Amino acid sequence: MGIGFRELLIILAIALLIFGAKKLRNIGSDLGAAVRGFKKSMNEGESEESGGKLAQDERPDADFNAGKRDRDSADSSKNA
């Protein structure tokens, strides 16, 4: 049930009548530039994401017990 060739041709003819050839060409080039920019940003986001995972793997894990030990030692010094 999609758009066939005949329907697409009718839509393009109506768009040509409404906008004119020059304006339709500008719309097409602007749309193409927008799609290229979107694809470029998606590729940059994927490369940053994969690079971020590598950088994250190199960092040491957090030592949550260190903070608890500091608080315990501070509590014991208050009690003394």
C-alpha positions in Angstrom: 0.0 0.0 0.0 2.8 2.6 -0.3 3.1 5.5 -2.6 3.5 4.4 -6.2 5.4 6.0 -9.0 2.2 7.7 -10.4 1.3 9.2 -7.0 4.9 10.4 -6.4 4.9 12.1 -9.9 1.6 13.9 -9.1 2.9 15.1 -5.8 6.1 16.4 -7.4 4.1 18.2 -10.1 1.9 19.9 -7.6 5.0 20.9 -5.6 6.6 22.3 -8.7 3.4 24.4 -9.5 3.2 25.7 -5.9 6.9 26.5 -5.2 8.4 26.9 -8.7 11.5 25.3 -10.1 14.1 27.6 -8.4 12.5 27.5 -5.0 12.1 23.7 -5.2 15.8 23.3 -6.0 16.7 25.5 -3.0 14.4 23.4 -0.8 16.0 20.2 -2.0 19.6 21.4 -1.5 18.7 22.7 2.0 17.1 19.4 2.9 20.1 17.5 1.6 22.4 19.7 3.7 20.3 19.1 6.8 20.4 15.3 6.2 24.2 15.4 5.8 24.6 17.5 8.9 22.4 15.0 10.9 24.4 12.0 9.7 27.7 13.8 10.5 26.5 14.6 14.0 25.3 11.0 14.5 28.7 9.6 13.5 30.5 12.1 15.8 28.2 11.1 18.7 29.0 7.4 18.1 32.7 8.0 18.0 32.6 10.1 21.1 30.5 7.4 22.9 32.9 4.6 22.0 35.9 6.9 23.0 34.2 7.7 26.2 33.8 4.1 27.1 37.5 3.5 26.6 38.5 6.5 28.8 36.0 5.3 31.4 37.6 1.9 31.5 41.0 3.3 32.2 39.8 5.2 35.4 40.1 3.3 38.6 36.9 2.3 40.4 35.7 4.4 43.3 36.6 3.2 46.8 33.4 3.6 48.7 34.9 2.1 51.9 37.5 4.8 52.2 34.8 7.4 53.0 33.3 5.1 55.6 36.6 4.6 57.3 37.2 8.4 57.4 33.8 8.9 59.1 34.4 6.0 61.5 37.7 7.4 62.6 36.2 10.9 63.0 33.4 9.4 65.1 35.9 7.5 67.3 38.0 10.7 67.9 34.9 12.6 69.0 34.0 9.8 71.5 37.5 9.9 73.0 
